């Protein structure tokens, strides 16, 4: 999650996403982390922070269409307290 984002964002900042090998595999792995919300690793519970790390990575990679947006929004809302 977080490490993937840092690597993808760094390549994007340098204008070097073209050197990313295994882009399709990365997109598939990131997309498969969605279990309502996103989990950081296989078998872990989803966590709201991974919606940022993984969602942002997919956006940078131009693959945001793999996200089930409704499920993600519903999960993030379920993480909020009634006070904000």
N, C-alpha and C positions, 0 to 999 in steps of 0.2 A: 504494500500500500504506500506507505510514506517514502520508502527508498525508491520505489518505482516512479513515484511522482517527481522526486528530486532529480533522478536521472533523465526522465523525459523532459521535464521543464528546463534543465540545464542545456540539453541538446537543442531544444526549441529556442532558448535565449541566444544560443550561438548560431542559430540558423542551420543546424546540422542534423535535423531529424532524418535526413536522407541516409545517414550512416547507421541508423538503428537496424540491426539485424534481428530477424524474428518478430517483426512488428505484428504480424497477424497472430502469432502465438501469444504475444503479450496482450493484445486486445482480447483474445479468447480467454486467457487466464484472468484478466481483470474483470471481464464480463461475468465469468463464472463465480466471482466473489460476491455477487448479489444474491442474497437470500432474504428478500424484503429490503432490508438495509444491506450495507456492505460489510463483509468480514475481512480482516487483514490476512488471515491464513485459513487454509482448509481446516474445517472442524471447529473453528473459533466462532463465538457468538458475534452477530453483527454489532457494529459500534458506529455512532453518528460521525465520528471523525473520519472514518473511512469513506463516507459519502463524499467528503471533500477530496481526500487523497486520490481515491480511485476515480471518482467522477471527473475531477480535474485532469487526471492523466488521460482518460478516454476523450475528453473534450480537446485537449492538445493534440491527440493523435487523430482527431477528426472522426472518432468512432462513438460519439455520444448516443447514436441510435441504438446501441446494444443495451442501454439502460432502460429498465422499466420505471419510467418517471413516477407514475402513480404509486407504485410500491415504495420507491425511495422517499417520496414526499410523505406518505403515510407513516413510514418508519421514523423519519426525522420528527414529525409531529408527535409521535408516541413518546419520544425522548424528552419533550418539553414538559416542564412542570406547569401547573396552571398559573404560575406567577411570571412566566416568561422563559 
